[in-house]
Amino acid sequence: MHKSAKKSLKDLPKSIKTKIIEFLIQLKSNPFPTSDIRKLRNLNNTFRAKFGDYRVVYSIDFDKRLIRVIKIEHRKKVYKRL
C-alpha cells in the first residue's frame, strides 16, 4: 500500500474505514471482490472501487500477482495526479 493511501485511510470516517478495510482484506485473495470495480481509462491495469463518496484506486501486476493500493480519497480529489 502506498504511503499516502495509508495516511488517507487513517483520516476517513469510521464507517467508511471499516468497509474499505474489509475490501482490502478481500482484495488479497480476489482482485475484483465486488461488482462495483471499474478499470480506469488510459492507465494500464489500474482500477477503482467505490465506497460512498470515497474511492480506492489500485493497480494489479498480473505477472507478479501483486496488488498495490495507490490512493484512497474523496471522489473529488482521487483522480487528480494519477
C-alpha positions as CSV (number, residue, x, y, z in Angstrom):
1,M,0.0,0.0,0.0
2,H,1.3,3.4,-0.9
3,K,2.2,5.8,2.0
4,S,-0.4,8.4,1.0
5,A,-3.1,5.7,0.9
6,K,-2.2,4.5,4.4
7,K,-2.4,8.1,5.7
8,S,-5.7,8.7,3.9
9,L,-7.2,5.6,5.4
10,K,-6.4,6.8,8.9
11,D,-8.3,10.1,8.4
12,L,-11.5,8.6,7.0
13,P,-14.8,8.4,8.8
14,K,-15.1,5.2,10.8
15,S,-18.0,3.7,8.8
16,I,-16.1,4.1,5.5
17,K,-12.8,3.0,7.0
18,T,-14.4,-0.3,8.1
19,K,-15.8,-1.0,4.7
20,I,-12.5,-0.2,3.0
21,I,-10.5,-2.4,5.4
22,E,-12.9,-5.3,4.7
23,F,-12.5,-4.7,0.9
24,L,-8.6,-4.7,1.3
25,I,-8.7,-8.0,3.1
26,Q,-10.9,-9.5,0.3
27,L,-8.5,-7.9,-2.3
28,K,-5.7,-10.2,-1.1
29,S,-7.5,-13.3,-2.5
30,N,-9.5,-11.8,-5.3
31,P,-8.5,-8.7,-7.3
32,F,-12.2,-8.0,-8.1
33,P,-14.1,-8.8,-4.9
34,T,-17.2,-6.6,-5.7
35,S,-19.1,-5.9,-8.8
36,D,-18.5,-2.1,-8.4
37,I,-15.0,-2.3,-9.8
38,R,-14.1,-0.3,-12.9
39,K,-11.0,0.0,-15.0
40,L,-9.5,3.5,-15.2
41,R,-9.1,4.7,-18.8
42,N,-5.6,5.4,-20.1
43,L,-4.0,3.6,-17.1
44,N,-2.8,0.0,-17.6
45,N,-4.2,-2.5,-15.1
46,T,-5.5,0.3,-12.8
47,F,-8.9,0.0,-11.2
48,R,-11.2,1.9,-8.7
49,A,-13.7,0.7,-6.2
50,K,-16.5,3.0,-4.8
51,F,-17.4,3.4,-1.2
52,G,-20.0,6.1,-0.9
53,D,-18.2,9.4,-1.8
54,Y,-14.8,7.7,-1.4
55,R,-12.7,5.8,-3.9
56,V,-9.9,3.2,-3.7
57,V,-7.6,3.2,-6.7
58,Y,-5.3,0.2,-7.1
59,S,-3.2,-1.4,-9.7
60,I,-2.6,-5.1,-10.5
61,D,0.6,-6.7,-11.8
62,F,-0.8,-9.9,-13.1
63,D,2.6,-11.4,-13.9
64,K,3.9,-10.9,-10.3
65,R,0.5,-11.5,-8.8
66,L,0.8,-8.2,-6.9
67,I,-1.9,-5.6,-6.0
68,R,-0.8,-2.1,-5.0
69,V,-3.2,0.4,-3.4
70,I,-2.4,3.7,-4.9
71,K,-4.9,6.2,-3.4
72,I,-7.8,6.3,-1.0
73,E,-9.5,9.7,-1.3
74,H,-12.8,11.6,-1.6
75,R,-14.2,11.3,-5.2
76,K,-13.4,15.0,-5.9
77,K,-9.7,14.5,-5.2
78,V,-8.9,11.0,-6.1
79,Y,-8.4,11.3,-9.8
80,K,-6.1,14.3,-9.7
81,R,-2.4,13.5,-10.2
82,L,-2.8,9.8,-11.1
